[in-house]
Amino acid sequence: MPIRHIVLCQFRPDVPVSAQQDLIDKIEALGKIDGIRFEHFSSGRNVSEEGRSNGFESGFSMDFADAGALTAYLVHPEHQKLGAALVALLESGIDSLCVFDMDIGVHG
């Protein structure tokens, strides 16, 4: 079953948008590393007018073919390194991160 890995972030106010984007670009580049396979990487800033973002102003997502491909990504040393770098830029560390893995398979 395909899985969409969604990550929402609350960056510290002192972290420039350019530094945020640089890190997100490095995360996107993980898809080119042997042993990591994902498709449809997207990233952007929150533009919702609903007022329900709970402070998450930035995010990214990527699609994995299945749970095995997601697990390979999560445990890969380069993902671990960039994940730690991301957490270091967040308002309250890991508490300023929301991860949601969604089954995007066909539902009937």
N, C-alpha and C positions, 0 to 999 in steps of 0.2 A: 504494500500500500504506500503510495507517495505521501511524503510529509513536508509541509511548509514550516520552516524554522523561522520564527518571528522574534526579533529582539528590539525592545524599546528602551531608550536611555534618557536619564536626567543628567546632563553634563553639569559640572561646576560652572558658575558664572564666569570665572576667570579663564576658562578654556576657550580659546578663539574657535570660531566656526571652521577656520582653515585647518586647525589641528584635529578637530573632530572628523572632518572629511578625509584628512590624510589617513587616519586610523581606519576609517570605514573602507577606504580604497585598498588598504593592506588586507583587510578581512576579505574583500571581494577577490583579491589576488590569490587567496588560499585555494580557490577553485582550480588553479592551474598547477597545484602541487600534486605529485604522484601519490596516490593513496587517498586523495580527497576528491569526491565527485558531487558537485551540486550544479543546479541550473537556475536560470531566471532570478539572478541576484537583483534586488531593488533596494534603494535607500532614499531617504528624504526627511524633510522636516514636517512636523505636525501642522496641518492647515485646517483642522477641524473647527467648526463653529459651534459645536455642541457643548463645549466646556466640560468634557468628561475625560480629558486626557491624563488627569491626575499628575500633572507635571512632566510627563514624558513628552519631550519636544523633538526627539529625533529617533529614527529607527531604521532597521534594515531587515530584509528577509531573503531566504533562498529556499529552493525546493530540492529535496533529496528523493531518490528513487524508492527508498525503503528505510526501515529502522536501522538496518545494518550500515547503510551509507551514512546516516546521521551519526551513529555511534562511532564510526571510523573518524569522522570529522571532530567530534567532541573530544576524543582521547588523543588526537594528533598533537605532537609537541608544538607545532607552529600555531595551532589554534589555542592551545593552553597559554602560550607566550603572549599572543595578541589579546586574548581574553583578559589576562592580568593587566595588560597595558590599558585596556578599555576601562576596567573597574577602577584603576588609579585615577582616571579622569572624571569619574562620576561624583555627583553631589554628596552622596552618603555611601560610597563604595558599592558593594553588591546589593544593598537595599535600594539603590537607584537604578536597578536593572530589572526588566520584566522579560521573561522568555516564555514563549507560547509555541508549542509544537502541535500543529494542526493536521489531522488526517485530511488529505485533499483527494482521496480516492473517490470513485463513483459510489454514490449512495442511492439506494433504491427503495 
